[in-house]
């Protein structure tokens, strides 16, 4: 199950730095997760200071 970044993202970059496979990049107004690179480890979700990252449904 891939993760997604919600509109609660404050663009701090913490998740990008925490991702072990560089699947997160700065997008338009918030960071984005490249689902084809994401390994579903959840490291980004644990690192996010505003809980803006959640599993995709």
LINMOGI-V54966 format. One record per backbone hydrogen bond with DSSP energy under -0.5 kcal/mol. NH is the residue of the N-H (numbers start at 1). CO is the residue of the C=O. Records with the same first field share a line. If there is no record, write none. Layout:
NH=CO, CO
This chain:
4=54
6=4, 52
9=6
17=13
18=14
19=15
22=19
25=32
27=30
29=27
32=25
34=23, 32
35=33
37=34
38=34
46=42
47=43
48=44
51=48
54=4, 52
56=2
